[in-house]
Amino acid sequence: MSDRQYELVYILPPDSTEAQVAEIHEQVASVVSRLNGKIEKTDNWGRRKLAYEIGPFKEGVYVLEVINGSGELMKELDRRLKVLDQVVRHLVVRVDEEIKVVDRTRTKRQSESERRRVKRGLPPVRQPGEGRSTESEEDGDDRYDGVEV
């Protein structure tokens, strides 16, 4: 069974110290190494507002871990994070499939576009200065700029 890539995001209470964040990361890392996985990337997003209140919390410290490993590894991490009091919420998402689908779609779109261009007697790839200019965006409708929805 080959390894897959997963994203694990967990949220800790907003008053978590650097040491507490590091401790949770260490726990995740030890499970990952014990089950022959590999942490590709760890990204501490810091304190963010939660989409909705979770218990007493309106915000939390978000941490993203990109992990290569087996489904068993992710099940074990899921089980561990559920019982840790310091973890407010966590979510595991498998991303390798999505990346493959995005690449496949991009390739398909590109080859269809090239095929249509050749049919119209154009070079397969758009040339510099060809098509609609993007510099004159000033006259566009900017009513929705900067508005959070």
Backbone as ProteinMPNN parsed JSONL, in Angstrom:
{"seq_chain_A": "MSDRQYELVYILPPDSTEAQVAEIHEQVASVVSRLNGKIEKTDNWGRRKLAYEIGPFKEGVYVLEVINGSGELMKELDRRLKVLDQVVRHLVVRVDEEIKVVDRTRTKRQSESERRRVKRGLPPVRQPGEGRSTESEEDGDDRYDGVEV", "coords_chain_A": {"N_chain_A": [[0.863, -1.2, 0.0], [0.761, 2.065, -1.014], [2.03, 5.241, 0.147], [-0.027, 8.028, 0.949], [-0.947, 11.483, 0.484], [-1.844, 13.724, 3.029], [-3.68, 16.394, 4.56], [-3.576, 17.734, 7.703], [-5.354, 19.638, 9.874], [-5.328, 21.299, 12.876], [-6.897, 22.837, 15.711], [-6.04, 24.815, 18.411], [-6.618, 26.059, 21.787], [-6.997, 29.681, 22.063], [-5.211, 30.847, 23.873], [-2.98, 29.289, 23.914], [0.414, 28.438, 24.523], [3.649, 28.847, 22.913], [5.129, 26.622, 23.607], [3.151, 24.727, 24.249], [1.945, 24.414, 21.752], [4.106, 23.373, 20.358], [4.39, 20.989, 21.756], [2.078, 19.5, 21.088], [2.596, 19.246, 18.38], [4.904, 17.661, 18.541], [3.786, 15.311, 19.578], [2.152, 14.548, 17.439], [4.158, 14.216, 15.505], [5.606, 12.078, 16.622], [3.809, 9.928, 16.449], [3.542, 9.841, 13.683], [6.191, 9.176, 12.857], [6.479, 6.717, 14.133], [4.66, 5.143, 12.771], [5.773, 4.981, 10.276], [5.451, 7.266, 8.626], [5.714, 10.561, 7.087], [6.326, 13.914, 7.812], [5.654, 16.444, 5.695], [5.419, 19.188, 5.786], [5.023, 21.793, 8.162], [2.874, 24.192, 9.334], [2.305, 26.953, 11.167], [-0.444, 28.791, 11.599], [-1.133, 30.65, 13.413], [-3.109, 32.741, 15.692], [-6.523, 32.762, 14.914], [-9.785, 33.879, 13.989], [-12.574, 31.905, 14.808], [-14.935, 30.179, 12.713], [-17.338, 29.755, 13.904], [-18.502, 29.825, 17.317], [-16.821, 27.569, 19.452], [-17.502, 25.786, 22.092], [-16.229, 27.627, 24.782], [-14.705, 29.196, 23.117], [-13.877, 31.798, 20.798], [-11.906, 32.234, 19.094], [-8.899, 30.62, 17.813], [-5.742, 28.816, 17.809], [-4.407, 27.938, 14.837], [-3.023, 25.097, 13.227], [-1.334, 23.649, 10.529], [-0.526, 20.54, 9.175], [1.216, 18.851, 6.727], [1.121, 15.651, 5.666], [2.702, 12.656, 4.685], [1.63, 9.41, 4.382], [0.094, 6.357, 5.612], [-3.353, 5.21, 5.514], [-3.922, 3.981, 7.912], [-2.163, 5.265, 9.654], [-3.292, 7.843, 9.663], [-5.772, 7.298, 10.779], [-4.997, 6.58, 13.338], [-3.85, 9.004, 14.217], [-6.148, 10.588, 14.15], [-7.676, 9.334, 16.114], [-6.04, 9.806, 18.355], [-6.009, 12.64, 18.487], [-8.644, 13.184, 19.021], [-8.952, 12.567, 21.72], [-7.327, 14.333, 23.046], [-7.315, 16.991, 25.256], [-6.343, 19.534, 24.744], [-6.781, 19.998, 22.085], [-9.011, 21.7, 20.196], [-10.509, 21.374, 17.823], [-10.133, 19.192, 14.973], [-9.135, 18.243, 11.645], [-8.828, 15.938, 9.042], [-7.742, 15.686, 5.765], [-7.562, 14.06, 2.674], [-5.26, 14.765, 0.208], [-3.803, 14.025, -2.085], [-5.253, 12.796, -4.195], [-6.91, 14.904, -5.048], [-5.002, 16.669, -6.063], [-4.071, 15.197, -8.238], [-6.413, 15.109, -9.805], [-6.808, 17.842, -10.345], [-4.48, 18.384, -11.845], [-4.935, 16.661, -14.026], [-7.283, 17.771, -15.105], [-6.357, 20.335, -15.77], [-4.435, 19.743, -17.744], [-6.088, 18.556, -19.673], [-7.829, 20.681, -20.323], [-5.965, 22.466, -21.368], [-4.975, 21.086, -23.624], [-7.32, 20.878, -25.119], [-7.845, 23.561, -25.604], [-5.593, 24.238, -27.122], [-6.061, 22.612, -29.344], [-8.452, 23.73, -30.367], [-7.513, 26.291, -31.046], [-5.636, 25.726, -33.064], [-7.361, 24.683, -34.96], [-8.675, 27.005, -35.677], [-6.723, 28.174, -37.083], [-4.723, 29.412, -35.631], [-1.676, 29.916, -33.692], [-0.865, 27.227, -31.396], [-0.434, 28.059, -28.724], [-1.302, 30.906, -26.779], [-0.21, 34.062, -27.882], [2.113, 36.686, -26.812], [0.535, 39.744, -25.979], [-1.77, 39.15, -27.291], [-5.31, 38.815, -27.431], [-7.709, 39.787, -24.828], [-6.901, 42.777, -23.125], [-5.48, 43.084, -19.906], [-4.743, 45.239, -18.485], [-6.438, 47.462, -18.476], [-8.306, 47.459, -16.313], [-9.434, 49.334, -14.77], [-11.788, 50.608, -15.611], [-13.635, 48.758, -15.037], [-16.295, 47.143, -13.156], [-16.121, 47.915, -9.907], [-17.552, 47.592, -7.6], [-17.649, 45.544, -5.739], [-15.178, 45.254, -4.654], [-12.95, 44.409, -2.088], [-14.916, 43.76, -0.264], [-16.012, 41.744, 2.298], [-17.614, 38.653, 2.167]], "CA_chain_A": [[0.0, 0.0, 0.0], [1.631, 3.238, -1.091], [1.663, 6.368, 0.997], [-0.842, 9.088, 0.369], [-0.7, 12.764, 1.148], [-2.977, 14.232, 3.799], [-3.52, 17.635, 5.317], [-4.19, 17.696, 9.031], [-5.43, 20.963, 10.491], [-5.912, 21.252, 14.214], [-7.09, 24.143, 16.351], [-5.78, 24.797, 19.847], [-7.185, 27.261, 22.426], [-6.289, 30.902, 21.666], [-4.167, 31.223, 24.833], [-1.919, 28.271, 23.902], [1.78, 28.964, 24.431], [4.49, 28.216, 21.885], [5.523, 25.309, 24.129], [2.004, 23.821, 24.113], [1.795, 24.139, 20.324], [5.222, 22.484, 20.022], [4.136, 19.685, 22.388], [1.099, 18.788, 20.247], [3.325, 18.902, 17.144], [5.778, 16.531, 18.882], [2.947, 14.115, 19.689], [1.784, 14.18, 16.066], [5.383, 13.755, 14.851], [6.018, 10.764, 17.125], [2.895, 8.938, 15.858], [3.891, 9.771, 12.26], [7.436, 8.415, 12.644], [6.281, 5.338, 14.591], [3.909, 4.42, 11.75], [6.508, 5.125, 9.012], [4.985, 8.374, 7.791], [6.668, 11.657, 6.983], [5.691, 15.236, 7.806], [6.232, 17.237, 4.604], [5.416, 20.621, 6.084], [4.236, 22.22, 9.317], [2.612, 25.614, 9.151], [1.517, 27.511, 12.258], [-1.143, 29.966, 11.087], [-1.346, 31.577, 14.518], [-4.482, 32.932, 16.172], [-7.513, 33.161, 13.912], [-11.175, 33.856, 14.447], [-13.271, 30.687, 14.394], [-16.133, 30.43, 11.905], [-18.415, 29.805, 14.895], [-17.964, 29.526, 18.641], [-16.71, 26.171, 19.857], [-17.42, 25.893, 23.547], [-16.005, 29.018, 25.204], [-13.727, 29.856, 22.242], [-14.267, 32.53, 19.593], [-10.756, 32.114, 18.197], [-8.012, 29.519, 18.164], [-4.457, 28.748, 17.117], [-4.52, 26.939, 13.766], [-1.771, 24.496, 12.759], [-1.5, 22.754, 9.382], [0.559, 19.578, 8.969], [1.066, 18.075, 5.497], [1.702, 14.376, 6.075], [2.665, 11.519, 3.768], [1.542, 8.203, 5.186], [-0.97, 5.401, 5.31], [-4.66, 5.458, 6.115], [-3.825, 3.527, 9.31], [-1.5, 6.347, 10.383], [-4.229, 8.951, 9.841], [-6.785, 6.833, 11.744], [-4.374, 6.65, 14.669], [-3.756, 10.426, 14.571], [-7.51, 11.03, 14.397], [-8.05, 8.785, 17.421], [-5.261, 10.51, 19.373], [-6.394, 14.051, 18.595], [-9.991, 13.237, 19.627], [-8.908, 12.469, 23.184], [-6.496, 15.393, 23.635], [-8.115, 18.137, 25.689], [-5.825, 20.795, 24.194], [-7.186, 20.174, 20.691], [-10.41, 22.132, 20.139], [-11.057, 20.689, 16.64], [-9.13, 18.804, 13.982], [-9.707, 17.717, 10.411], [-7.86, 15.3, 8.156], [-8.226, 15.644, 4.385], [-6.609, 13.442, 1.756], [-5.099, 15.746, -0.87], [-3.107, 13.556, -3.289], [-6.237, 12.579, -5.258], [-7.334, 16.209, -5.564], [-3.908, 17.211, -6.86], [-4.092, 14.452, -9.499], [-7.593, 15.539, -10.579], [-6.538, 19.208, -10.814], [-3.492, 18.282, -12.926], [-5.581, 16.036, -15.173], [-8.207, 18.755, -15.671], [-5.562, 21.406, -16.378], [-3.85, 19.199, -18.978], [-7.18, 18.349, -20.624], [-8.246, 22.016, -20.775], [-4.91, 23.058, -22.182], [-4.896, 20.439, -24.943], [-8.528, 21.263, -25.868], [-7.657, 24.948, -26.027], [-4.619, 24.22, -28.216], [-6.725, 21.997, -30.498], [-9.395, 24.724, -30.922], [-6.735, 27.373, -31.65], [-5.068, 25.212, -34.317], [-8.504, 24.575, -35.878], [-8.975, 28.355, -36.169], [-5.546, 28.671, -37.803], [-3.865, 30.197, -34.732], [-0.661, 29.083, -33.027], [-1.526, 26.526, -30.291], [-0.338, 28.767, -27.46], [-1.585, 32.339, -26.893], [0.998, 34.868, -28.055], [2.108, 37.919, -25.999], [-0.222, 40.857, -26.555], [-2.967, 38.658, -27.969], [-6.479, 38.656, -26.544], [-8.144, 40.951, -24.052], [-5.881, 43.389, -22.282], [-5.893, 43.073, -18.504], [-4.297, 46.468, -17.834], [-7.5, 48.456, -18.367], [-9.343, 46.965, -15.397], [-9.936, 50.485, -14.024], [-13.15, 50.958, -15.983], [-14.505, 47.638, -14.652], [-17.198, 47.375, -12.03], [-15.392, 47.555, -8.687], [-18.432, 47.752, -6.438], [-17.489, 44.487, -4.75], [-13.786, 45.141, -4.202], [-12.657, 44.541, -0.672], [-16.055, 43.48, 0.605], [-16.016, 40.342, 2.726], [-18.965, 38.078, 2.09]], "C_chain_A": [[0.893, 1.241, 0.0], [1.118, 4.357, -0.191], [0.826, 7.36, 0.223], [-0.513, 10.377, 1.089], [-1.984, 13.267, 1.791], [-2.637, 15.598, 4.357], [-4.268, 17.459, 6.624], [-4.189, 19.129, 9.536], [-5.999, 20.756, 11.875], [-5.92, 22.638, 14.83], [-6.895, 23.967, 17.846], [-6.397, 26.052, 20.464], [-6.336, 28.492, 22.13], [-5.153, 31.287, 22.615], [-3.038, 30.197, 24.894], [-0.554, 28.932, 23.768], [2.515, 28.259, 23.299], [4.838, 26.788, 22.309], [4.389, 24.296, 23.978], [1.78, 23.439, 22.658], [2.874, 23.137, 19.895], [4.982, 21.076, 20.568], [3.143, 18.857, 21.564], [1.787, 18.347, 18.949], [4.219, 17.684, 17.39], [4.976, 15.234, 18.961], [2.54, 13.613, 18.311], [3.001, 13.558, 15.373], [5.787, 12.359, 15.318], [5.124, 9.661, 16.565], [3.258, 8.739, 14.387], [5.147, 8.926, 12.056], [7.265, 6.958, 13.07], [5.572, 4.505, 13.524], [4.468, 4.693, 10.339], [5.955, 6.192, 8.07], [6.048, 9.457, 7.747], [5.89, 12.963, 6.981], [6.404, 16.068, 6.749], [6.415, 18.685, 5.03], [4.579, 20.859, 7.331], [4.086, 23.725, 9.207], [1.745, 26.108, 10.3], [0.884, 28.808, 11.763], [-1.419, 30.992, 12.173], [-2.812, 31.69, 14.915], [-5.39, 33.426, 15.073], [-8.884, 33.113, 14.558], [-11.81, 32.562, 13.949], [-14.511, 31.06, 13.587], [-17.358, 30.525, 12.818], [-17.805, 29.448, 16.236], [-17.911, 28.032, 18.872], [-16.486, 26.203, 21.353], [-17.212, 27.352, 23.913], [-15.163, 29.827, 24.211], [-14.359, 30.543, 21.044], [-13.118, 32.52, 18.59], [-9.866, 30.972, 18.665], [-6.71, 29.618, 17.403], [-4.547, 27.603, 16.11], [-3.134, 26.413, 13.389], [-2.099, 23.53, 11.62], [-0.288, 21.842, 9.315], [0.254, 18.869, 7.655], [1.84, 16.785, 5.726], [1.592, 13.359, 4.949], [2.638, 10.258, 4.614], [0.367, 7.354, 4.78], [-2.29, 5.847, 5.949], [-4.66, 5.066, 7.586], [-3.224, 4.628, 10.174], [-2.504, 7.463, 10.673], [-5.356, 8.568, 10.814], [-6.261, 6.961, 13.163], [-4.262, 8.108, 15.121], [-5.132, 10.97, 14.94], [-7.943, 10.601, 15.794], [-7.342, 9.552, 18.545], [-5.76, 11.934, 19.591], [-7.778, 14.206, 19.221], [-9.926, 13.278, 21.148], [-8.037, 13.535, 23.84], [-7.355, 16.601, 23.989], [-7.657, 19.439, 25.051], [-6.284, 21.034, 22.764], [-8.685, 20.472, 20.642], [-11.14, 21.416, 19.003], [-9.9, 20.233, 15.777], [-9.838, 18.215, 12.777], [-8.586, 17.138, 9.571], [-8.477, 15.234, 6.77], [-7.153, 14.998, 3.521], [-6.486, 14.36, 0.543], [-4.468, 15.196, -2.14], [-4.065, 13.336, -4.454], [-6.639, 13.9, -5.901], [-6.265, 16.792, -6.472], [-3.882, 16.53, -8.224], [-5.226, 14.941, -10.392], [-7.355, 16.932, -11.162], [-5.554, 19.173, -11.982], [-4.118, 17.725, -14.193], [-6.482, 17.033, -15.881], [-7.439, 19.856, -16.392], [-4.994, 20.935, -17.713], [-4.917, 19.074, -20.052], [-7.631, 19.693, -21.199], [-7.236, 22.611, -21.732], [-4.877, 22.419, -23.568], [-6.141, 20.756, -25.771], [-8.386, 22.67, -26.419], [-6.692, 24.999, -27.215], [-5.256, 23.672, -29.496], [-7.669, 23.003, -31.176], [-8.639, 25.842, -31.637], [-6.178, 26.939, -33.003], [-6.165, 25.126, -35.375], [-8.834, 25.941, -36.49], [-7.782, 28.973, -36.894], [-4.649, 29.547, -36.962], [-2.749, 29.302, -34.198], [-1.295, 28.444, -31.778], [-1.497, 27.276, -28.958], [-0.547, 30.261, -27.691], [-0.287, 33.136, -26.934], [0.926, 36.119, -27.172], [1.343, 39.029, -26.726], [-1.487, 40.43, -27.265], [-4.112, 38.576, -26.96], [-6.789, 39.926, -25.783], [-7.025, 41.467, -23.17], [-6.379, 43.402, -20.843], [-5.49, 44.354, -17.785], [-5.457, 47.434, -17.585], [-8.66, 47.957, -17.501], [-10.01, 48.135, -14.665], [-11.399, 50.79, -14.334], [-14.143, 49.841, -15.629], [-15.381, 48.004, -13.469], [-16.499, 46.946, -10.751], [-16.243, 47.696, -7.436], [-18.151, 46.727, -5.35], [-16.059, 44.34, -4.256], [-13.694, 45.304, -2.687], [-13.819, 44.259, 0.253], [-16.013, 42.011, 0.97], [-17.429, 39.828, 2.73], [-19.132, 37.055, 3.177]], "O_chain_A": [[1.689, 1.436, 0.918], [-0.056, 4.406, 0.175], [0.957, 7.508, -0.992], [0.109, 10.379, 2.152], [-3.057, 13.241, 1.188], [-1.474, 15.922, 4.597], [-5.441, 17.085, 6.644], [-3.137, 19.763, 9.614], [-7.034, 20.11, 12.036], [-5.084, 23.489, 14.526], [-7.498, 23.094, 18.47], [-6.673, 27.014, 19.747], [-5.121, 28.391, 21.965], [-4.225, 31.985, 22.206], [-2.226, 30.225, 25.82], [-0.386, 29.873, 22.992], [2.076, 27.225, 22.795], [4.844, 25.868, 21.491], [4.628, 23.142, 23.624], [1.465, 22.289, 22.353], [2.598, 22.182, 19.168], [5.327, 20.088, 19.92], [3.342, 17.658, 21.367], [1.589, 17.226, 18.48], [4.289, 16.782, 16.554], [5.417, 14.19, 18.48], [2.576, 12.413, 18.04], [2.895, 12.51, 14.736], [6.255, 11.547, 14.52], [5.611, 8.579, 16.238], [3.281, 7.61, 13.897], [5.174, 8.058, 11.183], [7.834, 6.06, 12.449], [5.841, 3.312, 13.381], [3.739, 4.643, 9.348], [5.992, 6.028, 6.851], [7.139, 9.3, 8.295], [4.915, 13.111, 6.244], [7.592, 16.365, 6.873], [7.409, 19.329, 4.695], [3.553, 20.21, 7.535], [5.067, 24.443, 9.009], [0.578, 25.73, 10.403], [1.577, 29.799, 11.534], [-1.89, 32.091, 11.881], [-3.643, 30.865, 14.536], [-5.072, 34.391, 14.379], [-9.109, 32.404, 15.539], [-11.607, 32.168, 12.801], [-15.069, 32.143, 13.767], [-18.294, 31.276, 12.542], [-16.733, 28.848, 16.301], [-18.846, 27.309, 18.528], [-15.42, 26.596, 21.827], [-17.927, 28.224, 23.42], [-14.929, 31.015, 24.431], [-15.23, 29.995, 20.368], [-13.315, 32.763, 17.4], [-10.043, 30.428, 19.755], [-6.584, 30.407, 16.466], [-4.74, 26.446, 16.485], [-2.187, 27.186, 13.248], [-3.01, 22.709, 11.724], [0.849, 22.309, 9.389], [-0.844, 18.341, 7.479], [3.05, 16.804, 5.951], [0.537, 13.21, 4.333], [3.507, 10.05, 5.46], [-0.272, 7.586, 3.754], [-2.325, 6.735, 6.801], [-5.303, 5.716, 8.411], [-3.7, 4.897, 11.277], [-2.564, 7.97, 11.793], [-5.834, 9.406, 11.577], [-6.974, 7.389, 14.07], [-4.547, 8.419, 16.278], [-5.277, 11.714, 15.91], [-8.499, 11.391, 16.557], [-7.955, 9.902, 19.553], [-5.916, 12.382, 20.727], [-8.066, 15.213, 19.867], [-10.739, 13.94, 21.792], [-8.009, 13.635, 25.067], [-8.036, 17.163, 23.132], [-8.461, 20.346, 24.835], [-6.189, 22.157, 22.27], [-9.514, 19.633, 20.991], [-12.247, 20.912, 19.189], [-8.812, 20.806, 15.832], [-10.976, 17.753, 12.863], [-7.533, 17.754, 9.403], [-9.609, 14.776, 6.614], [-5.976, 15.344, 3.62], [-7.491, 14.697, -0.084], [-4.578, 15.83, -3.19], [-3.725, 13.656, -5.593], [-6.704, 14.017, -7.125], [-6.575, 17.344, -7.527], [-3.694, 17.189, -9.247], [-5.032, 15.162, -11.587], [-7.659, 17.18, -12.328], [-5.761, 19.848, -12.991], [-3.881, 18.23, -15.29], [-6.458, 17.137, -17.108], [-7.816, 20.266, -17.49], [-5.067, 21.658, -18.706], [-4.689, 19.44, -21.206], [-7.796, 19.831, -22.411], [-7.589, 23.182, -22.763], [-4.764, 23.12, -24.574], [-6.047, 20.892, -26.991], [-8.76, 22.942, -27.56], [-6.936, 25.708, -28.191], [-5.026, 24.192, -30.588], [-7.687, 23.116, -32.402], [-9.058, 26.295, -32.702], [-6.238, 27.693, -33.974], [-5.939, 25.451, -36.541], [-9.22, 26.034, -37.655], [-7.815, 30.143, -37.274], [-3.886, 30.348, -37.503], [-2.857, 28.077, -34.244], [-2.17, 29.052, -31.162], [-2.42, 27.15, -28.153], [-0.044, 30.823, -28.664], [0.617, 32.917, -26.128], [-0.163, 36.572, -26.819], [1.493, 39.218, -27.933], [-2.21, 41.275, -27.793], [-3.895, 38.301, -25.78], [-6.225, 40.989, -26.043], [-6.296, 40.694, -22.549], [-7.546, 43.693, -20.583], [-5.84, 44.552, -16.622], [-5.456, 48.151, -16.585], [-9.825, 48.02, -17.894], [-11.036, 47.95, -14.012], [-12.161, 51.181, -13.449], [-15.34, 49.963, -15.888], [-15.213, 49.061, -12.861], [-16.301, 45.753, -10.523], [-15.718, 47.896, -6.34], [-18.382, 46.995, -4.171], [-15.752, 43.403, -3.518], [-14.28, 46.213, -2.1], [-13.713, 44.501, 1.455], [-15.982, 41.139, 0.102], [-18.34, 40.485, 3.235], [-20.197, 36.447, 3.295]]}, "name": "protein", "num_of_chains": 1, "seq": "MSDRQYELVYILPPDSTEAQVAEIHEQVASVVSRLNGKIEKTDNWGRRKLAYEIGPFKEGVYVLEVINGSGELMKELDRRLKVLDQVVRHLVVRVDEEIKVVDRTRTKRQSESERRRVKRGLPPVRQPGEGRSTESEEDGDDRYDGVEV"}
